[in-house]
């Protein structure tokens, strides 16, 4: 197979833990040809979507990769184009989904499906599964958030386009900084945010469940907040510990996974706290390396098995 991967700059990636690189190592080990590109390498010339790529190979030692010359090709010339650019989902990311959408119409296989990536906001999409979601409110009206806080006493507020636990606040009715926090996160009522009831089970971990082509892996990565923290995200200092899926985890992941597969969302990371689904990560979900290191399961191998028969 010829596989093109749209990534963040290679120098910014951590080879020892990056999920995209884990997938690429598995693909290379199977003899597939790899090509890499930046988001800016995707463009439209007249009606044709084009992609500037470089052949990619892994090296041993400090210089861990080798690149070939830049070539311009059509996305449909590859067996798969993997969009693995990290959030935030800003206007540039939005424009990329439009271009990739056109590429799909021109015969390219793009994973995840760009139209679904655009439609399934990672925070808002939990509303499609109210049976699993905690109590929530989406608004930019601070008065409504205060009302929600009074109803639940203890809540979390977060931006709709954040990642890695950035700009997430826990609020209680006794917090002396309620006004300034709400003014900041909503930009004085100009930015829509999500509020969710605080789930104390976060102390046992924010579980990342990886779903590949509709099927959940048997293990989750529970991200345990460090002392004094509310957020379990690894980027916020959390510790990742793998756990077997509970019956509830499997119920959530298998139910959601069936819908995601229909939408062309091939690789997804579900965030589950206790009994509740809190986020559906469709842009560039991570956690594969940690699961592979702590369990008999190799998520990158499962990914490639599924991709090869797609």
Secondary structure, 3 states (H helix, E strand, C coil): CEEEEEECCHHHCCCCCCHHHHHHHHHHHCCCEEEEEEHHHEEEECCEEEEEEEEEEECCCCCCEEEEEEEEECHHHCCEEEECCCCCCCHHHHHHHHHHHHHHHCCCCEECCHHHHHHCCCCHHHHHHCCCECCEEEECCHHHHHHHHHHHCEEEEEECCCCCCCCCEEEECCCCCHHHHHHHHCCCCCCCEEEEECCHHHHHCEEEEEEECCEEEEEEEEEECCCCCCCCCHHHCCEEEEEECCHHHHHHHHHHHHHHHHCCCCEEEEEEECCEEEEEECCCCCCHHHHHHHCCCCHHHHHHHHHHCC
